[in-house]
Amino acid sequence: MRNDNSPPPPESGSSIDPDRSWFTRRSTLVVGVAALAPAALAGWVLTQAFAGTGSDGQSRPVPLSASHSAMSPGQRDAKPGSTPSESPSASQSTTAAAPAPAKGPLTGRTVVVDPGHNAGNFEHTDEIDQQVDIGTGHKECDTTGTTTNAGYKEADFTLDVSRRLRTALEAQGAKVVLTHQADRPWGPCITERARIGNEAKADAVVSVHADGVSAGNRGFHIILPAKVKGGAADTAKIVGPSRELGERIAGNFARTTGSAPANYLGSGTGLVVRDDLGGLNLSTRPKVFIECGNMRDAKDAAQLTSPEWRQKAAQGIADGIVGFLGG
């Protein structure tokens, strides 16, 4: 059967010499092959340019990292399909430089800020009800915290103030660590909150809260650690500096927010000592709690739900920390 790709047979009566015709076709084939040889050679050269040769004589693919590093910054960062004019030039920075840490009176200092409770605790009561050892006894891992009569959660308040406090402290040069940012479904437990401050070797630790007592009770107060020793708890070394930290915060908080010390405890000083809080008992760093106001009192609640007042609260706490750390 005839192959459709083969040349047609010569017509009968043709004067063309069959041997001559074959020679002509062979010459044409040779010329074609000769024309293709340089292209094949060029392809082989390009292949070798993008492949290495191992000690055994076998070709090796060039590692991606090597080919990437050989590119110019503009080539590396060009988007697929972009033209050179669309890509950053080698003289341009392709990555925004991170802002340099602020320099200030707290440069080199570490402050741990502990936003009290977690809004997710309300949905994880079984987990937070687990008992943990606080040295002098056992308490719940964490609690839900309180709310205003309108439903504004203490956990939302404490996280907002803590973030504002972090910003204020970082502006003074401090390294600030938050124990959580509502980035977990519940907790952390009070034992973990204390451990975070200890492991950070914090120069000061502040746990932010708001109270939930009956209406008519108003004002802020600072909770200081009592001298306790038992199990993993030993506060002997932090009682003195923690009191100084608390006093500094109390004075600045009152001045900045216009809020008065609590009228229901602390004898008007705004300072209260307790030995039943695991976050204080287990701390090895100067630490205090601040109850910024009473969420169950309408007048205090109006302040606590105000973003402007929360900013003042954060600034007052920050000023107290700066004063304590000698800034």
Secondary structure, DSSP 8 states (H G I E B T S, - for coil): ---TTS-----TT--S-HHHHHHHHHHHHHHHHHHHHHHHHHHHHHHHHTEEE-TTS-EEE--HHHHHHTS-HHHHH--TT--GGGS--TTS-SS--------STTTT-EEEEEE-S-GGGGG-HHHHTSEEE-SSSEEES-----B-TT--BHHHHHHHHHHHHHHHHHTTT-EEEES--S-SSS---HHHHHHHHHHTT-SEEEEEEEE---TT---BEEEEE---EETTEE-TTTHHHHHHHHHHHHHHHHHHH---B-SSSGGGSSEEEES--HHHHT--S-EEEEEEEETTSHHHHHHHT-HHHHHHHHHHHHHHHHHHTT-
